[in-house]
C-alpha cells in the first residue's frame, strides 16, 4: 500500500460576511454575494407565481425577481416596516439566465467576520431555499441556497 499525502488547502481564517435581517431570523451570506442594498419599493406585479415571488424590480436595466425568504420557508410576509430594504444578491452564476435576484429584508445588513471558531452547525430540518442552519458566536442564522433560489425563480420567469 502506498501512502497518500493530503494536499495543502488554503482555508481562510476569516470570511467577511453579512447578516441579512429577516422578519424572523437572519441569513448569513459572504460579502461577495451582495451587489447592492436599495430602498424599499413596491415590486411590479407578476402573474401566476407563488406567494414568495413578490414581483419584479428594475435594477441596473435588468428585471429581477423579488422574493420573500420567510414566505418561501412557509411563513408569512409580515409587516413592511420603514426600515425595510431590498438586497440584490448574486446567484454566483454570472453567465446564467438569472445572475441576480432581489431579497426582501427587514432592516439593514450587518457586516460580520466569520472564523471557524465562531461558527457552529445547527442540526435542523431544511426548508426550501436553505443550505444550512448555523450559529455565529451564539446568533442563529441560515445560510441560503443561492443556486436553489435561482432555480426556483427561473421556474416562474420562463413560464
Secondary structure as GFF3:
##gff-version 3
##sequence-region A 1 159
A	DSSP	beta_strand	15	21	.	.	.	ID=ss1
A	DSSP	beta_strand	26	30	.	.	.	ID=ss2
A	DSSP	three_ten_helix	31	33	.	.	.	ID=ss3
A	DSSP	beta_strand	34	39	.	.	.	ID=ss4
A	DSSP	beta_strand	53	59	.	.	.	ID=ss5
A	DSSP	beta_strand	62	67	.	.	.	ID=ss6
A	DSSP	alpha_helix	69	72	.	.	.	ID=ss7
A	DSSP	beta_strand	85	90	.	.	.	ID=ss8
A	DSSP	beta_strand	100	105	.	.	.	ID=ss9
A	DSSP	beta_strand	110	114	.	.	.	ID=ss10
A	DSSP	beta_strand	119	122	.	.	.	ID=ss11
A	DSSP	beta_strand	130	136	.	.	.	ID=ss12
A	DSSP	beta_strand	139	144	.	.	.	ID=ss13
A	DSSP	alpha_helix	146	157	.	.	.	ID=ss14
###
